[in-house]
Amino acid sequence: MSSIDTLFRGMRSATSGLRAERARMDVIAENLANSQVTSTPEGGPYRRKVVSFEALVSDGPDGNPTVSGVASARVTRDMTTDFETVNIPGHPDADASGMVRMPNVNAVSELADMITAMRAYEANLTSAEGYVRMAQRALELAR
């Protein structure tokens, strides 16, 4: 690994965290926006989406593998949580007994996840800003 790569490792790590948390917030926002959608083009109610993350591994300064960031690996549908059935007679998607299958999105859980993602985003942003200040100071000293 070149010295320039080593110099920017912290910034790459922080920005990868920013991208990952932004992806998580986007998925949570989509889940909340579709929390009442009972009929999708695929058929049935909206199914909650979940983002999974993967560690980015690179060679460290000593040649050993080290975690250098995070990536949002994929977005999948939550197949483990069942749909809730609610009695809403007259609803266009109600069955003969007036029961409607609602999305498997829990707004309270999604909002808690959003707060967690926002805090993680803020932490990564603070880290990136600190790195920029440190790099600026190093450049000032080099003059």
C-alpha positions as CSV (number, residue, x, y, z in Angstrom):
1,M,0.0,0.0,0.0
2,S,1.4,3.4,-1.0
3,S,1.9,6.2,1.5
4,I,-0.8,8.2,-0.2
5,D,-3.3,5.4,0.2
6,T,-2.4,5.2,3.9
7,L,-2.9,9.0,4.2
8,F,-6.5,8.8,3.0
9,R,-7.6,5.6,4.6
10,G,-9.5,7.4,7.4
11,M,-11.4,9.5,4.9
12,R,-12.3,6.5,2.8
13,S,-13.5,4.7,5.9
14,A,-15.7,7.6,7.0
15,T,-17.2,8.2,3.6
16,S,-18.0,4.5,3.1
17,G,-19.9,4.7,6.4
18,L,-21.7,7.8,5.2
19,R,-22.8,6.0,2.0
20,A,-23.9,2.9,3.9
21,E,-26.0,4.9,6.4
22,R,-27.5,7.0,3.6
23,A,-28.6,3.8,1.8
24,R,-30.1,2.6,5.1
25,M,-32.0,5.8,5.6
26,D,-33.3,5.7,2.0
27,V,-34.7,2.2,2.6
28,I,-36.3,3.1,5.9
29,A,-37.9,6.2,4.3
30,E,-39.3,3.9,1.5
31,N,-40.6,1.5,4.1
32,L,-42.4,4.3,6.0
33,A,-43.8,5.8,2.8
34,N,-45.3,2.4,1.9
35,S,-46.5,1.3,5.3
36,Q,-50.1,1.5,4.3
37,V,-49.8,0.1,0.7
38,T,-52.0,-3.0,0.6
39,S,-51.7,-3.7,-3.1
40,T,-48.4,-3.7,-5.1
41,P,-47.7,-4.5,-8.7
42,E,-46.1,-7.8,-7.5
43,G,-49.4,-8.6,-5.8
44,G,-50.3,-8.4,-2.1
45,P,-49.2,-5.8,0.4
46,Y,-45.9,-4.0,0.5
47,R,-43.2,-6.1,2.0
48,R,-40.6,-4.3,4.2
49,K,-37.1,-3.9,2.8
50,V,-33.9,-4.5,4.8
51,V,-30.3,-3.4,4.0
52,S,-27.4,-5.7,4.8
53,F,-23.9,-4.4,5.2
54,E,-20.5,-5.9,4.4
55,A,-17.1,-5.0,5.7
56,L,-14.6,-3.7,3.2
57,V,-11.2,-5.4,3.8
58,S,-7.9,-4.2,2.4
59,D,-4.2,-4.7,3.2
60,G,-3.1,-2.7,6.2
61,P,0.3,-0.9,6.4
62,D,1.9,-4.1,7.7
63,G,0.4,-6.2,4.9
64,N,-2.2,-7.9,7.0
65,P,-5.9,-7.6,6.1
66,T,-7.7,-4.8,7.9
67,V,-11.3,-3.5,7.8
68,S,-11.2,-0.3,5.8
69,G,-14.9,0.6,5.7
70,V,-18.3,-0.7,5.1
71,A,-20.6,-1.2,2.0
72,S,-24.3,-1.7,1.7
73,A,-24.2,-5.2,0.3
74,R,-27.7,-5.7,-0.8
75,V,-31.4,-4.7,-0.2
76,T,-33.7,-7.7,0.5
77,R,-37.4,-8.1,1.4
78,D,-38.2,-9.1,4.9
79,M,-39.7,-12.5,4.5
80,T,-39.6,-13.4,8.2
81,T,-42.3,-11.0,9.5
82,D,-45.9,-11.8,8.7
83,F,-48.4,-9.4,7.4
84,E,-51.0,-8.1,9.9
85,T,-54.6,-8.7,9.1
86,V,-57.0,-5.8,9.9
87,N,-60.8,-5.7,9.6
88,I,-61.6,-2.8,7.2
89,P,-65.0,-3.6,5.5
90,G,-65.4,-1.9,2.2
91,H,-61.6,-1.6,1.6
92,P,-60.8,-2.4,-2.1
93,D,-58.4,-5.1,-1.0
94,A,-60.6,-6.6,1.7
95,D,-61.6,-10.3,1.4
96,A,-65.2,-11.5,1.8
97,S,-65.1,-11.1,5.6
98,G,-63.7,-7.5,5.4
99,M,-60.1,-8.5,6.4
100,V,-57.2,-6.7,4.7
101,R,-53.6,-7.8,4.8
102,M,-51.4,-4.8,5.8
103,P,-47.7,-4.4,5.1
104,N,-45.2,-5.9,7.5
105,V,-43.8,-2.4,8.4
106,N,-43.8,-1.4,12.0
107,A,-43.6,2.4,12.0
108,V,-42.2,2.6,15.5
109,S,-39.4,0.2,14.7
110,E,-38.6,2.0,11.5
111,L,-38.4,5.4,13.2
112,A,-36.1,3.9,15.9
113,D,-33.9,2.4,13.0
114,M,-34.0,5.9,11.3
115,I,-32.7,7.5,14.5
116,T,-29.9,4.9,14.8
117,A,-29.0,5.4,11.2
118,M,-29.0,9.2,11.6
119,R,-26.7,9.0,14.6
120,A,-24.3,6.7,12.8
121,Y,-24.3,9.1,9.8
122,E,-23.5,12.0,12.1
123,A,-20.7,10.0,13.7
124,N,-19.2,9.3,10.3
125,L,-19.6,12.9,9.3
126,T,-17.9,14.1,12.4
127,S,-15.0,11.7,11.7
128,A,-14.7,12.9,8.1
129,E,-14.7,16.5,9.2
130,G,-12.0,15.8,11.8
131,Y,-9.9,14.1,9.1
132,V,-10.3,17.2,6.9
133,R,-9.3,19.5,9.7
134,M,-6.3,17.3,10.5
135,A,-5.2,17.2,6.8
136,Q,-5.6,21.0,6.5
137,R,-3.4,21.5,9.6
138,A,-0.8,19.1,8.2
139,L,-0.7,21.1,5.0
140,E,-0.3,24.4,7.0
141,L,2.6,22.9,8.9
142,A,4.2,21.7,5.7
143,R,4.3,25.2,4.2
